[in-house]
Amino acid sequence: MWIHYITLAGLSTFKFMFAPIYGRGVGLTFLETYIVTYLGAAGTAVFFYFLAGFFMRRAAEKRTKKRLEAIYNNEVFVDQRKFTFVNKMVVRVKRTIGIYGISFYAPFFLSVPIGTIITTKFYGRNPKTLPLILLGLAKNALITTSIVYWLW
């Protein structure tokens, strides 16, 4: 029985949307499937939330160091940020759906690690970000588990 819990938790870390199908297929109850799916996704979200913050701080430090070295060596430092089509789309999506939409649906539709990293990139300084991600995962786990157990 434990192997089913471990497999379901592992599956929900990356394929969160489809994990309840496995729980139903191996005969777990609704509550077991919901809890294990949520815990697997939530653990992954917390891990990648703090990991993304670490990597973003490290990248900012590297940019600052590069800028200071250019100033020290009397060189011109050119920040290579450009307004590409993708950058404009990202800004449009961020303004349209906001913190709630990205926190709730990016980990669900993409994957938990990628969605969490994207949400952290956009709203990492907002103290509501991690609780909103966890709330969104709980809501989406309940909806997907309910759909799987209701349809089958």
Secondary structure by P-SEA (a helix, b strand, c coil): caaaaaaaaaaaccccccaaaaaaaacccaaaaaaaaaaaaaaaaaaaaaaaaaaaaaaaaaaaaaaaaaaaacbbbbccccccaaaaaaaaaaaaccaaaaaccccccccaaaaaaaaaaacccccaaaaaaaaaaaaaaaaaaaaaaaac
